[in-house]
Amino acid sequence: MFTVRKATLQDLEAITVIYNQAILNTVATFDTQTKTAEGQRGWFAQHGEKHPILVAEQDGVLVGWASLSAWSDRCAYSETAEISLYIAENHRSQGIGRKLSEAIIKAGQEAGLHTLIARITEGNTASIRIAESQGFEHIGIMREVGRKSGKLLDVHLMQKIYE
Ligand SMILES: CC(C)(COP(=O)(O)OP(=O)(O)OC[C@H]1O[C@@H](n2cnc3c(N)ncnc32)[C@H](O)[C@@H]1OP(=O)(O)O)[C@@H](O)C(=O)NCCC(=O)NCCS
């Protein structure tokens, strides 16, 4: 069993470890250089009530995180956020991503956001399945916008508008 709660600064080390796994071993993120928790403090500070970060914890171990980040610093975009979701390698495919995504989407609604954007690399079936089942619609494909692991990759753009 796992629980979902708001992230604190003390979680940043574990959040960064999980993100680094995805940087090194997947094409889910187009970051290619690993991060340090110290270097991620600015990212953490940009989040809060309106742009939450949630973590999933199992037996006291942080096994996943999700965030809603500002889509743009231009003010008219202030009700639009981008969703991110990362589960530790050895805890994937156990339903944690689905539960965490449900929680972060609900948190975004409670925070007064109007719409969420997801950018999902081609082939990421689990992410696309989660997004579709939670009301995200496909709004386009950016073709061959990233090169990672020696391959040019498409990015699927998906959007959810809160009722
Ligand atoms: C993508 C990710 C967040 C999904 O979280 P998860 O906990 O592994 O997924 P869940 O167990 O909650 O499963 C969610 C859905 O995806 C499906 N799924 C899970 N793993 C899958 C896989 N390897 N291949 C295909 N489908 C998969 C599940 O069947 C489930 O669908 P269903 O409810 O219709 O049966 C997680 O695998 C991850 O962190 N991957 C690396 C980073 C990443 O891709 N982040 C997203 C960036 S957009």
The ligand as a Gaussian input file, in Angstrom:
#p B3LYP/6-31G(d) Opt

LIG

0 1
 C        4.595000       6.398000     -17.028000
 C        4.517000       6.157000     -15.545000
 C        4.351000       7.471000     -14.804000
 C        3.249000       5.301000     -15.297000
 O        3.154000       5.014000     -13.924000
 P        2.987000       3.508000     -13.435000
 O        2.823000       3.520000     -11.970000
 O        4.118000       2.702000     -13.974000
 O        1.631000       3.102000     -14.182000
 P        0.360000       2.356000     -13.587000
 O        0.799000       1.053000     -12.969000
 O       -0.428000       3.280000     -12.736000
 O       -0.437000       2.012000     -14.904000
 C       -1.141000       3.003000     -15.640000
 C       -1.658000       2.425000     -16.926000
 O       -0.569000       2.176000     -17.809000
 C       -0.503000       0.790000     -18.137000
 N        0.897000       0.410000     -18.084000
 C        1.690000       0.384000     -16.988000
 N        2.935000       0.043000     -17.336000
 C        2.923000      -0.145000     -18.669000
 C        3.911000      -0.498000     -19.618000
 N        5.170000      -0.738000     -19.254000
 N        3.536000      -0.582000     -20.923000
 C        2.267000      -0.343000     -21.286000
 N        1.288000       0.010000     -20.444000
 C        1.623000       0.105000     -19.141000
 C       -1.302000       0.072000     -17.074000
 O       -1.857000      -1.123000     -17.581000
 C       -2.351000       1.084000     -16.725000
 O       -3.407000       1.090000     -17.642000
 P       -4.833000       0.486000     -17.251000
 O       -5.196000       1.129000     -15.929000
 O       -5.666000       0.887000     -18.398000
 O       -4.616000      -0.976000     -17.101000
 C        5.748000       5.391000     -15.014000
 O        5.863000       4.170000     -15.672000
 C        7.037000       6.159000     -15.159000
 O        7.426000       6.872000     -14.255000
 N        7.698000       5.991000     -16.307000
 C        8.965000       6.700000     -16.590000
 C        8.778000       8.207000     -16.594000
 C        7.613000       8.654000     -17.447000
 O        7.353000       8.105000     -18.511000
 N        6.937000       9.705000     -16.971000
 C        5.865000      10.327000     -17.697000
 C        6.395000      11.450000     -18.550000
 S        5.087000      12.103000     -19.592000

